[in-house]
Amino acid sequence: MGRMSNADDRANNLPASWDPKAVESDLYNSWVDAGYFTADPASDKPGFSIVLPPPNVTGQLHMGHALDHTLMDAIARRKRMQGYEVLWLPGMDHAGIATQTKVEAMLKETEGKNRFDYEREDFVEKVWEWKRDFGGRIGNQMRAIGDSVDWSRERFTMDEGLSRAVQTIFKELFDQGMIYRANRLVNWSPVLETAVSDIEVVYKDVEGELVSIRYGSLNDNEPHVIVATTRVETMLGDVAVAVHPDDERYQDLIGTTLDHPFLPDRKMIIIADDYVDPEFGTGAVKITPAHDPNDYAMGQRHNLDMPTIMDATGHIAGTGTQFDGMDRFEARVKIREALAEQGRIVAEKRPYVHSVGHSERSGEPIEPRLSLQWFVKVDKLAAMAGEAIRAKDTVIYPASQEPRYFDWVDDMHDWCISRQLWWGHRIPIFYGPNGEVLCVGPDEQPPAGYTQDEDVLDTWFSSALWPFSTMGWPDATAELAKFYPTSVLVTGYDILFFWVARMMMFSTFAATLPNSPLGQAADGRPQIPFNDLYLHGLVRDEHGRKMSKSLGNGIDPMDWVERYGADALRFTLARGANPGVDLPVGEDSAQSSRNFATKLFNATKFALMNGARVDALPAREELTDADRWILDRLEEVRAQVDTYLDGYQFAKANEALYQFAWGELCDWYLEISKSQIPRDGETPTGENTKIVLGRALDVVLRLLHPTMPFVTEVLWTALTGNTSLCEATWPTAEDTNGGVETDDVARRRMADQEKLITELRRFRSDQGVKPSQRVPARIDFAAADLTGQEDAVRSLARVDVPAEDFNASAELEVRLSQATITIAVDTSGTVDKAAERKRLEKDLAAATKELDTTGKKLGNEAFLAKAPEAVVDKIRARRQVAEEEVARITARLAEL
């Protein structure tokens, strides 16, 4: 009685039902207060570390973030349970353009001002105020989904330590001649008046126009060429027309010049270049080097002039034509009209759908623009980043992503790092009164009279230092010694180029500096920032479409936390996370995960009410077949999960746990345990079953904890009486079946038992017996080698031991591994024959209709000739099912 009382107490520690909203927030705060997530660099445990890819301080977590965080948290929690000292370091990115845009919009709305109405320092202080007021949203969301990050080490890409690291790496690169300033073509945002990175350009299909312009003589018999463009306004910057060197149509024109329609002093030369496709259009291409990336490359090859025809706001400027001062889109119309008046418009196609790059932040079309910018010379850096992967210093998961990585680093162009903004790390270059240029390090001061460069650094410059700058670099800190290089980077494959490659470049470079605290990798190669690189796919909607505002198919992860609980959100994402593969999610997935959490809760509470406990396992020979089977299966699943998680196969690991926990543990063993645990009193078998049931739940809850931390914590502490799963150990073979060999006899008997119960349940249903109704049945358990399974079979199939005067009303044959047995069942008196006949006749009518419908389709030659083979096969399968149903129901009606 003492044990049952204790069991009742433990069951009573659980609420009546699982309500995540009532538990999660307080539980998370208790973990943080207990210091479970705080890393100790002085620990004797082996170190394991992850740095959180810093989300933008302006934003909020979307489903992609939620997937990222779920997987990182699952890794961190498992490693703690495996005995590692784990540092999961959080932080946020200052997000130069995004943040400045938000603050400027706020100031315009609240004060009617823009940034130029302030002194630079005053505006930057406004941004810091905004960051202090609104920058904590993501932190709260991270807490809501259970991130086990070390909050005591939270960093920001513009905090004092990061600023020092940025200045240090900039000066080192500058002093080695790897940072330079030059006029180059960049993506330009006329609204933001700054260069933007490739990742901040979004390509959209738009309806524009394709206009064909005639250069040269209007007389067909005199020299001329026809070119086509979607941006007529750029013709003001045309300096040449290119043709293919082998194109016979233009051989006589190569090297000659044509007059510009609006600029009489400009002669446009006709050049030959292999880039031109002679089969496309007229085979002639207009060249505007200062406003098109392909034209810019051609201009460099042929040493062409590169006149800029627009100012920073996208207005025509400096051309000396009547179009100066016009917005580029207004100029597009006016120039086309002026060309038409000259008779130079040969053709117009409108609408013409084509892809146009737009600024992600401000929304307008990007304008390729030649401007003076700062660049990083990347050849040496990219080579080191490529070698680190080729030498397997860093291993990419999945390996299929390696070619994409090499395509980028092996053909990387110099990186534009300057932005014409006020918010960000200001470039540490100072100009003297006599044209001197001085790079100032973090511990240096510029001489009097020097002025600092106006530009700030690209946000990716500081985030490229993230793995080591957050641990105190350039100083030799205890964190770097214990936790660097980081163990794994978890991120989406879509930023492989923009962030991952840059981290690889800067970390390997920093490792080569004199007295670097970053050390070396194998064979003296520069140290890498992370040992493993796990690239997951993108989260899409349930139809596989990209989530977007325009489609209205986005899902707010916080909405799912509110409705289904953080565990349901996390399990849905982890269960679908295959390396490098996009993940479709929808409401059904979240509901299924919530149901799984509820299933675990109900199963554990039932087990506790029936005395389940975690204790030393009894000797194997004292256990029933069912006991040995569930422990063996538990070990198989545990080993499988370990293998999957070691290879970052989160979907396979969590699917294996789901199928085992729901199907085998809850739906089979838990039900079998009812027949092994007596309702009154104690038996050796019953006590053993309580221990086995407790052990199985203990291990499953520990295995699920990294993905579903909240519900498992509540259940495991109630089951074991221990403080927290955060301090629990990761299961081993000793925890499951004691590390012994699998009992094949028990496995076979349990498979036979499951088949026997399933066949009996199906037979009862066919006979019209209600699920709750018990009927007598004669079963030869000895012939099937299932003598020890009789109680469980009769309990779960709801069939009783027959009386001596038993008369069978029906029989069924079941083929098992040891024998085919005949089971006699008496269902007389249990079935309302009139009601059953009425139900069967209704089912027969439906099956007959299906048989007739599919028969007509398969008999239609025209249909068979046009329909895809897959469709025809599906109809054939439907017809076969209908035939079987008609036969089954007809036979049953005959019996009645």
Buried (B, 14 or more C-beta within 10 A) or exposed (E): EEEEEBBEEBBEBBEEEBEBEEBBBEBBEBBBEEEBBBBBBEEEBEBBBBBBBBBBBBBBBBBBBBBBBBBBBBBBBBBBBBEBBBBBBBBBBBBBBBBBBBBBEBBEEEEEEEBEEBEEEEBBEBBBEBBEEBBEBBBEBBBBBBBBBBBEBBBBBBBEBBBBBBBBBBBBBBEEEBBEBEEBBBBBBBBBBBBBBEBBBEEEEBEBBBBBBBBBEEEEEEBBBBBBBBBBBBBBBBBBBBBBBEBEEBEEBBEBBBBBBBBEEBEBBBBBBEEBEBEEBBBBBBBBBBBBEBBBBBBEEBEBEBBBBBBBEBBBBEBEBEBBEBBBEBBBEBBBEBBEEEEBBBEBEEEBEEEBBBBBBBEBBBBBBBBEBBBBBBEBBBBBBBBBBEEEBBBBBBEEBBEBBBEBBEEBEBBBBBBBBBBBBBBBBBBBEEEEEBBBBBEEEBEEEBEBBEBBBBBBBBBBBBBBBBBBBBEEBEBBBBBBBBBBBBBBBBBBBBBBBBBBBBBBBBBBBEEBBBEBBEEEBBBBBBBBBBBBBBBBBEEEEEBEEEEEBBBBBBEBBBBBBBBBBBBBBBBBBBBBBBBBBBEEBBBBBBEBBBBBBBBBBBBBBBBBBBEEBBEBEEBBBBBBBBBBBBBBBBBBBBEBBEBBBBBBBBBBBBEBBBEBBBBBBBBBBBBBBEEEEBEEBBBBBBBBBBBBBBBBBBBBBBBBBBBBBBBBBBBBEEEBBBEBEBBBBEBBBEEEEBBEEBBBBBEBBBBBBEBBBEBBEBBBBEEEEBBBBBBEBEBBBBEBBBBBBBBBBBBEEBEEEBEBBBEBEBEBEEBEBEBBBBBEEBBEEEEBBEEBEEBBEEBBEBBEBBBEBBEEEEBBEEBEEEEBEEBEEBBEBBBEBBEBBBEBBEEE
